Amino acid sequence: MQSYSVVNYNEKVMDGFYDVCGLTSNSVVQGNMPLLVDLQAISISENVDYEVIMVNRYVDAELQDLEKRAYIMSLESRVSDGLIQKIADVVVDRMGGPVSDAGEMSSRWKRRSKELQNTLNSIILPLGCLDVGLSRHRALLFKVLRSFNFCSKVELDDK
């Protein structure tokens, strides 16, 4: 993640991970992510042109619920391909349904992200609170749910 701003398929997304999208400053171009503490200090009244999505299971009860749901599915599913599709379906349902019009979904996201920022009084949005999402949000949620299930199943299998 540090070198290329990507998460590999097999990497687990840990608590404290945050995704910043839309930054155009020279520091980001040079590869320097803004510090979380600096992002937390930004007021929503500053009208920034970027978004921050945070993974933090300790404070994100909705993410915990989604992980529990996916975990129960993993216990019920014997075939990993079927599990992957079920997790994908959970992500699609959670993030506003199938996308038939990307422009319309983008408009929905912009409205919803502003509503969430105002409600939470922060530019940092917990992943679990997103009920509309673009491809990057969906990919992150899928990655979190998939890696949680994989790690949980491995831990159970090792016992």
C-alpha positions in Angstrom: 0.0 0.0 0.0 2.7 2.5 1.0 4.6 2.3 -2.3 1.9 2.1 -4.9 -1.4 3.2 -3.2 -3.0 -0.2 -3.8 -3.9 -3.1 -1.7 -2.9 -6.5 -3.0 -5.5 -9.2 -3.4 -4.1 -11.3 -0.5 -3.4 -8.4 1.9 -5.7 -8.0 4.9 -7.2 -4.5 5.4 -6.4 -3.6 9.1 -8.2 -1.3 11.4 -6.8 2.2 10.9 -6.7 1.9 7.1 -8.0 4.9 5.4 -8.5 5.7 1.7 -8.2 9.3 0.5 -9.6 9.9 -2.9 -9.7 13.1 -4.9 -6.6 14.8 -3.5 -4.7 16.8 -6.1 -2.0 18.4 -4.1 1.7 18.0 -4.9 2.3 16.0 -1.7 0.0 13.2 -2.9 1.5 13.2 -6.3 4.9 12.8 -4.6 3.5 9.8 -2.7 2.9 11.3 0.7 -0.5 10.4 2.2 -1.9 13.0 4.5 -1.7 11.9 8.2 -5.0 10.8 9.7 -4.6 13.3 12.5 -4.4 16.1 10.0 -7.5 14.8 8.2 -9.4 14.6 11.4 -8.6 18.2 12.1 -10.3 19.4 8.9 -13.7 21.0 9.4 -16.5 20.0 7.1 -17.1 23.8 6.6 -13.8 23.9 4.7 -15.6 22.3 1.7 -12.7 20.0 0.7 -12.8 18.4 -2.7 -11.7 14.9 -1.6 -13.1 12.1 0.5 -11.7 9.9 3.2 -13.1 6.4 4.0 -11.9 4.7 7.2 -11.8 1.1 8.3 -12.1 0.9 12.0 -14.1 -2.1 13.4 -13.8 -0.9 17.0 -16.1 2.1 16.4 -17.9 1.0 13.2 -20.8 -1.1 14.5 -22.3 -1.3 11.0 -19.1 -2.8 9.6 -19.1 -5.3 12.5 -22.6 -6.3 11.6 -21.7 -6.8 7.9 -18.7 -8.9 8.9 -20.9 -11.0 11.2 -23.3 -11.5 8.4 -20.6 -12.5 6.0 -19.0 -14.8 8.6 -22.3 -16.6 9.1 -22.6 -17.1 5.3 -19.0 -18.5 5.3 -20.0 -21.1 7.9 -23.1 -22.1 5.8 -21.2 -22.2 2.5 -18.9 -25.1 1.7 -17.9 -23.9 -1.8 -15.6 -20.8 -1.8 -16.9 -19.7 -5.2 -20.5 -19.6 -3.8 -19.2 -17.6 -0.8 -17.4 -15.1 -2.9 -20.7 -14.4 -4.9 -22.7 -14.2 -1.6 -20.2 -11.6 -0.3 -20.4 -9.7 -3.6 -24.2 -9.7 -3.3 -24.0 -8.3 0.3 -21.7 -5.5 -1.0 -24.0 -4.7 -3.9 -27.1 -4.6 -1.6 -25.3 -2.5 1.0 -23.9 0.0 -1.5 -27.1 1.0 -3.2 -27.8 -1.9 -5.5 -26.6 -2.8 -9.0 -25.2 0.1 -11.1 -27.0 0.6 -14.4 -26.1 4.3 -14.8 -22.7 5.4 -13.5 -23.6 9.1 -13.7 -26.7 8.6 -11.6 -24.8 6.6 -9.0 -22.1 9.2 -8.9 -24.7 11.9 -8.2 -26.3 9.7 -5.5 -22.8 9.3 -3.9 -22.1 13.0 -3.9 -25.4 13.8 -2.2 -25.1 11.0 0.3 -21.4 11.7 1.2 -22.3 15.3 2.0 -25.2 14.2 4.1 -23.0 11.8 6.0 -20.2 14.4 6.5 -22.8 16.8 7.9 -24.3 14.1 10.2 -21.0 12.9 11.5 -19.4 16.4 11.4 -16.3 14.9 9.8 -14.8 14.5 6.4 -13.8 10.9 7.5 -16.6 8.4 6.8 -16.6 5.0 8.4 -16.9 2.3 5.7 -19.8 0.6 7.4 -22.0 3.7 7.3 -21.9 3.9 3.5 -25.2 2.9 2.0 -24.3 4.2 -1.5 -21.0 3.5 -3.0 -18.9 3.8 -6.1 -16.6 1.1 -7.4 -13.7 2.0 -5.0 -16.1 1.9 -2.0 -17.5 -1.4 -3.1 -14.1 -2.9 -3.8 -12.9 -1.8 -0.3 -15.9 -3.3 1.4 -15.6 -6.5 -0.6 -11.9 -6.7 0.4 -12.7 -6.2 4.1 -15.5 -8.8 4.2 -13.5 -11.3 2.1 -10.3 -11.0 4.1 -12.2 -11.1 7.4 -13.9 -14.3 6.3 -10.7 -15.9 5.0 -8.8 -15.1 8.2 -11.7 -16.3 10.4 -12.1 -19.6 8.5 -8.3 -20.2 8.7 -8.3 -19.6 12.5 -11.2 -22.0 12.9 -9.6 -24.6 10.7 -6.3 -24.4 12.7 -8.2 -25.2 16.0 
